[in-house]
């Protein structure tokens, strides 16, 4: 469920990383204690990683293939140049500290790298592939949420131009998604997309029936 968000405004003179850290500070003040932060590589700067650590937050983030890392005692090198046994390895990220790297290889041959940090460093060795996969599943759920906002809740489809109207539209899209998710949790609907299919079929059926001539009408 979305609990905080920001709309980019150039007049704020803030970056997406500024917004990220600002939102995390807010939710912590509200009493929310995130068990883990998960982001893609766009938010894995050393400043953000240090911020997560300072807030005593665990994280699992994507990192670029040229990120400088090293095995303790060795020289720094690009993460893509590392030999990673069983696709997981404890390393030191340059200008940050110790994390566990996981490597994912996809069918077309490309690779992605992820860094896991646990505030209790003693538990890092026991953080295994299954733990990594579980967080990846949660992260994918967040990606699906953003897609559903656009495909089902009309986030990017609006004909207004004023700032106030745009802000209102985006807020309503978020509210619409929350309603869809509550319906899914309560099993009122099978999935977010099932409701869209049912509505589309109903509208299509009613349109067809309206267009049929009396001689060709169907019995409902």
Residue pairs with C-beta under 8 A, 6 or more apart in sequence:
1 178
1 181
2 145
2 174
2 177
2 178
3 27
3 32
4 23
4 26
4 27
5 23
5 174
6 19
6 22
6 23
7 166
7 167
7 170
8 16
8 19
14 22
16 42
16 43
17 43
17 45
17 47
17 48
20 39
20 43
20 48
21 48
21 51
24 34
24 37
24 51
24 55
24 57
25 55
27 34
28 34
28 55
34 57
35 58
36 57
36 58
36 59
36 60
36 135
37 52
37 57
37 58
37 59
37 60
37 61
38 59
38 60
38 61
38 135
38 138
38 139
38 142
39 48
39 59
39 61
39 62
40 61
40 62
41 61
41 62
41 63
41 64
43 61
44 61
44 62
44 63
44 64
44 67
44 115
46 93
46 94
46 95
46 96
48 61
49 59
49 61
49 93
49 96
49 115
49 117
50 96
52 58
52 59
52 117
53 96
53 97
53 117
53 119
56 119
57 119
58 116
58 117
58 118
58 119
59 115
59 116
59 117
60 114
60 115
60 116
60 117
60 132
60 135
60 136
60 139
61 114
61 115
62 112
62 113
62 114
62 115
63 79
63 93
63 101
63 113
63 114
63 115
64 79
64 113
65 78
65 79
65 80
65 111
65 112
65 113
66 78
66 79
66 80
67 78
67 79
67 93
67 94
67 113
67 115
68 76
68 77
68 78
68 79
68 93
68 94
69 76
69 77
69 78
69 79
69 82
69 91
69 92
69 93
69 94
69 101
70 76
70 77
70 91
70 92
70 94
71 82
71 89
71 90
71 91
71 92
72 90
72 91
72 92
76 94
79 91
79 101
79 113
80 111
80 113
82 89
82 91
82 101
84 101
84 103
86 129
87 102
87 103
87 104
87 105
87 129
88 100
88 101
88 102
88 103
88 128
88 129
88 132
89 100
89 101
90 98
90 99
90 100
90 101
90 124
90 125
91 98
91 99
91 100
91 101
92 98
92 99
93 99
93 115
97 117
98 117
98 121
98 124
99 115
99 116
99 117
99 124
100 115
100 116
100 117
100 124
100 127
101 113
101 114
101 115
101 116
102 113
102 114
102 115
102 116
102 129
102 132
103 111
103 112
103 113
103 114
104 111
104 112
104 113
104 114
105 111
106 112
114 132
114 136
116 124
116 127
116 131
116 132
116 135
117 124
118 124
118 127
145 177
148 177
148 180
148 192
148 193
149 155
149 173
149 174
149 177
150 156
152 176
152 177
152 180
152 192
152 193
152 196
153 173
153 174
153 176
153 177
153 180
154 169
154 173
154 176
155 170
155 173
158 165
158 166
158 169
160 166
160 169
177 192
180 189
180 192
180 195
181 192
183 189
183 195
184 190
184 191
184 192
189 195
209 217
209 218
209 220
212 218
